[in-house]
């Protein structure tokens, strides 16, 4: 199988939300993403205010709450260009009394965790310089250590400046709750083609392209096999992977079909569902 193109990235995420205005307030007014377009039931946002969007929010006031322990979104992770820009958003949230869920030094990155109004996990992070990443036996070493927040906030020499997130902020990775790590590996490694970058955490798997520590995370940490994922519930509708090679994207389609995955195509790309019925759009 050919290697997945090095400049593959996670392009965007689509979320179903209970209250559009509350979600727009969280992602735009507080975190600082800029609204590209908004109507009564939908909004799209990016770091620059221009397409392509990073987040699409679709309101559905009748949607059920996602069941605890079901498969779906663990968190979506927004990558800031450096510590200073991460600190800027952290201080914005801190001053607005947002509740944080954790702060971690992952050796390859430094991260702040919280959740949005619908309980979707959100990671805000900045990578450490790549020359500081370490490898062992072909894997990128990661860990979850306490983060000294002063290391981050000391970078901020202009704390009163607020213009929203830096326009170079991207969706660095997406992390999923899955039902079976082996099946997740089969799909993301063998069918889509991401390289396995780390297997050191129990019940978890990390994969990436182009030498990145991970674009995809998968875990069974909170799995409750009695809880069935509901496609109509609040939370993740789908997410989009940008693979800038049409021939490679076509090969993903072929491998998915050969493995009896549910896959469709149109002029914009392909849509495929993984073993947990999570919908992925692939554009090129």
Residue, then its C-alpha position, 0 to 999 in steps of 0.5 A: x500500500x502506498x504511503x498516505x501523502x505527507x500533507x494529509x490533515x484533519x480539515x474540519x468537524x461537523x457537530x450537532x448542537x442543542x442551542x446554536x447561539x450558545x455554541x457560537x458564543x463558546x466557539x466564537x466569542x470565548x475561544x475566538x474562532x471567526x464566523x464565516x456564515x450563520x443562519x437560524x440553524x447553522x453556522x460555520x467558523x474558521x480561524x481566519x473567517x474565511x473558507x475552508x471552515x474548521x467547525x460547522x454547527x447545526x442546531x437540532x433542539x430535539x436531538x437526544x443527548x449522546x449516551x455515556x460510554x457510546x462510540x463517537x467523539x472523545x475530543x477535537x483538538x485545535x492546534x495553535x502556532x505557538x505557546x503564546x497563542x495558546x496562552x492568549x486563548x487560555x487567559x481569555x477563557x480563564x477570565x470568563x470563568x470557564x471550567x477546565x478539565x485538565x492541563x497536560x504535558x504530552x512531551x510532544x505538545x502542551x494541552x488544555x482541556x475543556x468541553x463545549x456546551x453540549x459536552x463535546x471534548x475540546x483540546x487546545x494545544x501547541x506543539x513543542x519543536x519537532x527536534x524535541x520529540x523522541x522516538x523509540x522502536x519506530x514510535x513517537x514517545x508521548x506521555x500525560x504529565x502535569x503541565x506547569x501553566x506558568x510556562x505557557x502564560x509567561x509567553x504572553x507579553x501582551x495579555x490585553x490584546x484580543x483579536x480571537x484565535x491566531x489565523x494559523x490555528x488549525x484542527x490538529x487532530x481528532x480523538x475518537x471513542x471506539x468499540x475495538x482498537x483492532x478494528x480502528x487500526x484496520x480502518x485508519x491504518x490499513x484502509x485510510x493509510x495513516x501510520x501507527x505512531x504510538x501504541x504505548x497507552x493501554x486501550x488506545x492507538x495513535x496514528x498520523x501522516x508525514x511524521x506527525x505525532x498523531x492526526x487520529x487518536x482512538x481509545x476504548x477507555x470509556x466504552x460501555x458495550x450496552x450503550x449504542x451510538x445514535x446517529x441523531x444524537x448531539x455531538x459529532x456528525x462527521x469530520x473531514x480529512x484532506x488528502x491532497x492526492x486524488x489518486x490516493x483518495x480513490x485508492x481509499x475508496x477501493x480499499x473501503x469497498x473491498x472491505x465491505x465498508x459503507x462508502x459513497x463518492x461525489x464531485x467533492x470527494x468520498x464519504x465512508x463510515x468506520x466500524x463504529x458508524x462514524x462518518x468521515x469525509x475525504x477531500x482532495 
